[in-house]
């Protein structure tokens, strides 16, 4: 009996042990507390695509004009922080790549950056109204994080230069059993779906163009084999427990029979 319990404890300990090297992010032996090392990055300038949703805010015009054009109601600005409200009240980019602005008409924004779209909207509105300032934001920047994280789900991002680490932060970080060396990123492009594997234990991952997120990215964290082994301990333990109980019962019955 004691040997069986010892075996179970040994199996549990082995299956639960994850080396620290597999848990530490962005490892690089050249890092030092004495100076900062600069790592070149490949930041992505996202270009607006059909089905994106833009928030447009106009300042400086009359109240009537701002109420017509603005996707955010100045009388109730708190709603501007709600992704669902922004999605419903924003300007959807149609299949041709255009948004339809009240009074000023259609404007093509496909393949423009958000900054370029803001300049284009500013120019078009400026042809109708003077002394106005336009702000354009992308409000459909949504990502999905799945797998061995604390809080899997979908998240809205309001930072145009969000990274994989931001995504994991929103999801409550990876669990101890998340495989930091094999992060799967799924990205939709005009040519099809791209799938890439990234190793977050290496600092060089910062150089990857996939380190920075774009709308509709899916981040999947697979579990380490240690987690799978640990999950198998429960049924094995139950089986051994049953066998042990059966042996003890039969032994007890045997002792009674001998006594007779």
C-alpha positions as CSV (number, residue, x, y, z in Angstrom):
1,X,0.0,0.0,0.0
2,X,2.8,2.4,1.0
3,X,4.7,1.6,-2.2
4,X,1.6,2.4,-4.3
5,X,1.1,5.8,-2.6
6,X,4.8,6.6,-3.0
7,X,4.6,5.7,-6.7
8,X,1.6,8.1,-7.1
9,X,3.4,10.9,-5.3
10,X,6.5,10.3,-7.5
11,X,4.5,10.4,-10.7
12,X,2.7,13.6,-9.6
13,X,5.9,15.3,-8.8
14,X,7.6,14.4,-12.1
15,X,4.5,15.5,-14.1
16,X,4.2,18.8,-12.3
17,X,7.9,19.8,-12.7
18,X,8.4,22.5,-15.4
19,X,12.0,23.8,-15.8
20,X,12.3,27.5,-15.1
21,X,13.9,27.9,-18.5
22,X,10.6,27.0,-20.1
23,X,8.7,29.7,-18.0
24,X,10.9,32.8,-18.5
25,X,10.0,35.2,-21.3
26,X,12.5,36.9,-23.7
27,X,15.7,35.2,-22.6
28,X,19.0,36.6,-23.9
29,X,22.4,36.0,-22.2
30,X,23.6,39.4,-23.4
31,X,21.0,41.3,-21.3
32,X,22.5,43.2,-18.4
33,X,21.4,45.5,-15.6
34,X,24.2,47.8,-16.5
35,X,22.9,48.9,-19.9
36,X,19.9,48.7,-22.1
37,X,20.1,46.5,-25.2
38,X,18.2,47.8,-28.2
39,X,16.4,45.2,-30.3
40,X,15.2,46.3,-33.8
41,X,11.5,45.7,-34.4
42,X,9.2,45.4,-37.4
43,X,6.1,47.4,-36.4
44,X,3.1,46.9,-38.6
45,X,1.1,49.8,-40.0
46,X,-2.3,48.3,-40.3
47,X,-4.3,49.3,-43.4
48,X,-8.0,49.5,-43.3
49,X,-10.0,46.7,-44.9
50,X,-13.7,46.1,-45.7
51,X,-15.8,45.3,-42.6
52,X,-13.6,47.4,-40.3
53,X,-15.4,49.9,-38.1
54,X,-14.1,53.5,-37.6
55,X,-15.0,56.0,-35.0
56,X,-15.2,59.6,-36.3
57,X,-15.2,62.6,-34.1
58,X,-15.5,66.2,-35.4
59,X,-14.7,69.2,-33.2
60,X,-15.1,72.9,-33.9
61,X,-18.3,72.7,-36.0
62,X,-21.8,73.7,-34.9
63,X,-23.6,71.4,-32.5
64,X,-26.0,70.3,-35.2
65,X,-23.1,69.2,-37.5
66,X,-21.1,67.4,-34.7
67,X,-24.3,65.6,-33.6
68,X,-24.7,64.4,-37.2
69,X,-21.2,63.3,-37.9
70,X,-19.9,62.2,-34.6
71,X,-20.0,58.5,-33.7
72,X,-19.6,59.5,-30.0
73,X,-22.4,61.5,-28.4
74,X,-20.8,64.5,-26.6
75,X,-23.7,64.5,-24.1
76,X,-22.8,61.0,-23.1
77,X,-19.1,60.4,-23.7
78,X,-19.0,57.5,-21.2
79,X,-20.5,55.2,-23.9
80,X,-17.4,55.8,-26.0
81,X,-15.5,53.2,-23.9
82,X,-18.0,50.4,-24.6
83,X,-16.8,48.3,-27.6
84,X,-20.3,47.2,-28.4
85,X,-21.6,50.8,-28.5
86,X,-18.7,51.9,-30.6
87,X,-19.2,49.0,-33.0
88,X,-22.9,49.8,-33.5
89,X,-22.5,53.6,-33.8
90,X,-19.3,53.6,-35.8
91,X,-18.8,53.8,-39.6
92,X,-18.5,50.4,-41.2
93,X,-16.2,50.1,-44.2
94,X,-18.3,48.5,-47.0
95,X,-17.1,45.9,-49.5
96,X,-15.8,48.6,-51.8
97,X,-13.6,50.0,-49.0
98,X,-15.7,53.2,-48.4
99,X,-17.5,54.8,-45.5
100,X,-20.6,56.9,-45.9
101,X,-20.4,60.2,-44.0
102,X,-23.7,62.2,-43.5
103,X,-23.8,65.4,-45.6
104,X,-20.3,65.0,-47.1
105,X,-20.9,61.6,-48.8
106,X,-18.8,58.5,-49.5
107,X,-15.1,58.4,-48.9
108,X,-12.7,55.5,-49.9
109,X,-10.5,54.5,-47.0
110,X,-9.4,51.0,-48.1
111,X,-5.7,50.3,-47.7
112,X,-5.2,53.6,-45.8
113,X,-3.6,53.7,-42.4
114,X,-5.8,55.2,-39.6
115,X,-3.7,58.3,-39.8
116,X,-4.1,58.5,-43.6
117,X,-7.9,57.9,-43.2
118,X,-8.0,60.7,-40.6
119,X,-6.3,63.1,-43.1
120,X,-8.7,62.1,-45.9
121,X,-11.8,62.6,-43.7
122,X,-10.4,65.9,-42.5
123,X,-9.9,67.1,-46.1
124,X,-13.4,66.0,-47.2
125,X,-15.2,67.5,-44.2
126,X,-13.1,70.7,-44.7
127,X,-14.7,71.2,-48.1
128,X,-18.0,71.7,-46.4
129,X,-17.2,73.0,-43.0
130,X,-14.4,75.3,-41.8
131,X,-12.5,75.4,-38.6
132,X,-13.0,71.7,-37.8
133,X,-10.7,69.1,-36.3
134,X,-11.3,65.4,-37.1
135,X,-10.2,62.4,-35.1
136,X,-10.5,58.9,-36.6
137,X,-9.9,55.7,-34.6
138,X,-10.2,52.0,-35.5
139,X,-12.7,50.5,-33.0
140,X,-13.0,47.0,-34.5
141,X,-9.5,45.9,-33.3
142,X,-10.5,42.5,-31.8
143,X,-8.2,39.5,-31.0
144,X,-8.9,36.1,-29.6
145,X,-6.6,34.3,-27.1
146,X,-7.2,30.6,-26.5
147,X,-5.5,27.6,-24.8
148,X,-3.4,27.5,-21.7
149,X,-4.1,31.0,-20.4
150,X,-5.9,32.2,-17.2
151,X,-8.7,34.0,-19.0
152,X,-9.2,32.8,-22.6
153,X,-11.6,34.8,-24.7
154,X,-11.8,37.7,-27.2
155,X,-10.6,41.2,-26.4
156,X,-10.8,44.6,-27.9
157,X,-7.6,46.6,-28.2
158,X,-7.2,50.3,-28.3
159,X,-3.5,50.4,-29.0
160,X,-2.5,50.4,-32.6
161,X,0.9,48.9,-31.7
162,X,-0.2,46.0,-29.5
163,X,2.1,43.0,-29.1
164,X,1.8,39.3,-28.2
165,X,2.7,40.2,-24.7
166,X,-0.3,42.7,-24.6
167,X,-2.6,39.9,-25.7
168,X,-1.3,37.5,-23.0
169,X,-1.6,40.3,-20.4
170,X,-5.3,40.8,-21.4
171,X,-5.8,37.0,-21.0
172,X,-4.3,37.0,-17.5
173,X,-0.9,35.5,-18.7
174,X,-0.2,31.9,-19.6
175,X,-0.6,29.3,-16.9
176,X,2.5,27.4,-15.6
177,X,1.7,24.7,-18.1
178,X,1.5,27.0,-21.2
179,X,4.1,26.2,-23.8
180,X,6.0,29.5,-24.2
181,X,8.2,28.0,-26.9
182,X,5.3,27.2,-29.3
183,X,2.8,30.0,-29.5
184,X,0.6,29.7,-32.5
185,X,-0.6,32.9,-34.2
186,X,-3.3,32.7,-36.9
187,X,-3.7,35.7,-39.1
188,X,-6.2,36.5,-41.9
189,X,-4.7,38.1,-45.0
190,X,-6.0,39.0,-48.5
191,X,-4.1,35.9,-49.8
192,X,-5.5,33.5,-47.2
193,X,-4.8,32.4,-43.6
194,X,-1.3,32.5,-42.2
195,X,-0.2,30.3,-39.3
196,X,3.1,30.9,-37.6
197,X,4.8,29.5,-34.5
198,X,6.6,31.9,-32.1
199,X,9.0,31.2,-29.2
200,X,8.4,33.8,-26.4
201,X,11.3,32.4,-24.4
202,X,13.8,34.0,-26.9
203,X,14.3,37.8,-27.0
204,X,14.7,37.6,-30.8
205,X,10.9,37.1,-31.1
206,X,10.6,40.9,-30.8
207,X,12.2,41.1,-34.3
208,X,9.4,39.1,-35.8
209,X,6.7,41.0,-37.8
210,X,4.2,38.7,-36.1
211,X,5.2,40.0,-32.6
212,X,2.9,42.9,-33.3
213,X,-0.8,42.2,-33.6
214,X,-3.4,43.2,-36.3
215,X,-7.2,43.0,-36.0
216,X,-8.7,39.5,-35.9
217,X,-5.5,37.8,-34.9
218,X,-6.0,34.5,-33.0
219,X,-3.3,33.6,-30.4
220,X,-3.3,29.9,-29.3
221,X,-1.2,28.7,-26.4
222,X,-0.8,24.9,-26.4
223,X,-0.2,23.0,-23.1
224,X,3.1,21.5,-22.2
225,X,3.3,17.7,-22.2
226,X,3.7,17.9,-18.4
227,X,0.1,19.1,-18.2
228,X,-1.1,16.2,-20.3
229,X,0.8,13.8,-18.1
230,X,-0.6,15.4,-15.0
231,X,-4.1,15.1,-16.4
232,X,-3.5,11.4,-16.8
233,X,-2.6,11.0,-13.2
234,X,-6.2,11.3,-12.0
235,X,-7.6,8.3,-13.9
236,X,-4.5,6.3,-13.1
237,X,-4.7,7.2,-9.5
238,X,-8.4,6.2,-9.4
239,X,-7.6,2.9,-11.0
240,X,-4.8,2.2,-8.5
241,X,-7.0,3.3,-5.7
242,X,-9.7,0.8,-6.8
243,X,-7.2,-2.0,-7.1
244,X,-5.7,-1.2,-3.7
245,X,-9.2,-1.2,-2.1
246,X,-10.0,-4.5,-3.8
247,X,-6.8,-6.1,-2.6
248,X,-7.4,-4.9,1.0
249,X,-10.9,-6.2,0.9
250,X,-9.9,-9.6,-0.4
251,X,-7.1,-9.8,2.2
252,X,-9.6,-9.0,4.9
253,X,-12.0,-11.7,3.7
254,X,-9.1,-14.1,3.5
255,X,-8.1,-13.4,7.1
256,X,-11.7,-14.0,8.2
257,X,-11.9,-17.3,6.4
258,X,-8.6,-18.4,8.0
259,X,-10.0,-17.5,11.4
260,X,-13.0,-19.8,10.8
